[in-house]
Amino acid sequence: MKLFMPNLVYFEPKAFEYPFGKELYEKFTKDEEKRKYKWERCGIGKYVYQKDDAVRLEEKIRGYIHKSFPNAEIQYFT
């Protein structure tokens, strides 16, 4: 059985990592004082962007994806 998925793209950005892009790095703070902590399953947590910043970041990333991949369908974004 041959599996062929020509339109499959998996993209997982990592918050607060410089290689993600200079523009995003400059526009969205790495200041730990302004970050929000989110608890996950099993008592493990992580730092996430503030709500307003997260919305702006998602819009920017979605724009980049649609510009680079015009026929892309984003099924999940977190």
C-alpha angles and dihedrals in degrees: 000000000000118000114209122179109163094173100047115119126168116198124178117177119201115218118233095014115129099215089065090083139305094235094053091042091056096043100046119057127241090194104133091206089066098044125103124226118225123194117221134190119303092027094288119134141185141195116258135180120270113266096257093046092047091053092049091046092050091050091050094048093046088052092052091048094050091046092052096035108029094181095046121130113206106209100174136018128177 
